[in-house]
Each structure stands twice: as C-alpha cells, then as structure tokens.
Amino acid sequence: MSTPSNPSPDASVSERPRRSWGRRLWLAFFLLGTLGAGVGFVYKMYEFFWDVSGTEGFEFAGVHLVTYACVATGFIMLLAHGLLRGHFGDIEQPKYDMLERECAHDRHEFS
C-alpha cells in the first residue's frame, strides 16, 4: 500500500518533534566527537612541542619543521585569497566551462 502524497497536517506535526530530537542527537554526537578529537590533537601537539623544545629535537628536526610551516602558511594564504576573491562562490561553473571548451574544441577539430 502506498502512502498518500499529501499527508494529513496531524502527521507532519507529530513527526516534527521526533525529527528535531534525532537531529539534535546527531549534532550532539558529532560535536562531542569533534571536541574529543580536538582535545586529543591539542594534547599531542603539546607533547610534540615539549619533546622538540629540547636541544636534540631542534637539532634533529628544526629545519624541516620550519620548511613545513612555511609551506603550510603558503597554502593557507592561497586558500584565504581564493575565499576572499570569491573563487568558491560558484564551484560548479569551472566544470561547465571546461565541458563547453571541450565541445567547442571537438566541433572545431572534427568538422
């Protein structure tokens, strides 16, 4: 038996609290998971910098860490530039532009 396409108003009212409760449960689950992962990450970073702050740590990995930090900073700056310039405003448009150019190229080449 199929369900009607337009359920009665009473059904939508009774569904609303259950959906809201389920969404809140999922939101709480992901927020707690993210918070736990963040706390673990901060603790591991603290341990890492505590170990590296010894003279052997900087002698061993200092140059590599500085290089990595410079590269990561460059990528973050490129991301910020793209966000501020609006490159992510219509993320699908480059795909359509590329397909349009490919079709034009094929028409030019094979006609």
C-alpha positions as CSV (number, residue, x, y, z in Angstrom):
1,M,0.0,0.0,0.0
2,S,1.4,3.4,-0.9
3,T,1.5,6.4,1.3
4,P,-0.5,9.4,0.2
5,S,1.4,12.2,-1.5
6,N,-0.1,14.8,0.8
7,P,-0.1,13.5,4.4
8,S,-2.5,15.0,6.8
9,P,-1.4,18.0,8.8
10,D,-1.6,16.0,12.0
11,A,1.1,13.6,10.7
12,S,3.6,16.3,9.9
13,V,3.1,17.9,13.4
14,S,3.7,14.6,15.1
15,E,6.8,13.9,13.0
16,R,8.4,17.3,13.7
17,P,9.4,16.7,17.4
18,R,10.9,13.3,16.6
19,R,12.9,14.7,13.7
20,S,14.1,17.6,15.8
21,W,15.2,15.2,18.6
22,G,17.0,13.0,16.1
23,R,18.9,15.9,14.6
24,R,19.9,17.2,18.0
25,L,21.1,13.8,18.9
26,W,23.3,13.5,15.8
27,L,24.5,17.1,16.3
28,A,25.5,16.4,19.9
29,F,27.2,13.1,18.8
30,F,29.3,14.9,16.2
31,L,30.1,17.9,18.4
32,L,31.3,15.6,21.2
33,G,33.3,13.6,18.8
34,T,34.9,16.7,17.3
35,L,35.6,18.1,20.7
36,G,37.2,14.8,21.8
37,A,39.4,14.7,18.7
38,G,40.3,18.4,19.2
39,V,41.4,17.8,22.8
40,G,43.5,14.8,21.7
41,F,45.1,16.8,18.9
42,V,46.0,19.7,21.3
43,Y,47.5,17.2,23.8
44,K,49.6,15.5,21.1
45,M,50.8,18.9,19.8
46,Y,51.7,19.9,23.4
47,E,53.7,16.7,23.8
48,F,55.4,17.2,20.4
49,F,56.5,20.7,21.1
50,W,57.7,19.7,24.6
51,D,59.9,17.0,23.1
52,V,61.1,19.2,20.2
53,S,62.0,22.1,22.6
54,G,64.9,20.0,23.9
55,T,68.2,20.8,22.1
56,E,68.3,17.4,20.4
57,G,64.8,18.0,19.0
58,F,65.7,21.2,17.3
59,E,69.0,19.9,16.0
60,F,67.2,16.9,14.6
61,A,64.1,18.4,13.0
62,G,64.2,22.2,13.3
63,V,64.9,23.0,9.7
64,H,62.3,20.5,8.4
65,L,59.7,21.9,10.8
66,V,60.4,25.5,9.6
67,T,60.1,24.4,6.0
68,Y,56.9,22.6,6.6
69,A,55.5,25.6,8.5
70,C,56.4,27.9,5.6
71,V,54.8,25.6,3.0
72,A,51.6,25.2,5.1
73,T,51.4,29.0,5.6
74,G,51.6,29.5,1.8
75,F,48.8,27.0,1.2
76,I,46.6,28.7,3.9
77,M,47.3,32.1,2.2
78,L,46.3,30.7,-1.2
79,L,43.1,29.4,0.4
80,A,42.3,32.7,2.0
81,H,43.0,34.5,-1.3
82,G,40.6,32.2,-3.1
83,L,37.9,32.6,-0.4
84,L,38.2,36.4,-0.3
85,R,38.2,36.7,-4.1
86,G,35.0,34.6,-4.4
87,H,36.5,31.7,-6.3
88,F,34.3,29.3,-4.3
89,G,31.1,31.3,-5.0
90,D,30.0,29.0,-7.9
91,I,32.1,25.9,-7.5
92,E,30.4,24.1,-10.4
93,Q,30.9,26.7,-13.1
94,P,34.5,25.7,-14.0
95,K,33.2,22.2,-14.8
96,Y,30.7,23.6,-17.2
97,D,33.2,26.0,-18.7
98,M,35.7,23.1,-19.3
99,L,33.0,21.0,-20.9
100,E,31.9,23.8,-23.1
101,R,35.5,24.4,-24.3
102,E,36.0,20.7,-24.9
103,C,32.8,20.5,-27.0
104,A,33.9,23.6,-29.0
105,H,37.3,22.1,-29.5
106,D,35.8,18.8,-30.7
107,R,33.4,20.7,-33.1
108,H,36.4,22.7,-34.5
109,E,38.6,19.6,-34.8
110,F,36.1,17.2,-36.3
111,S,34.0,19.4,-38.6
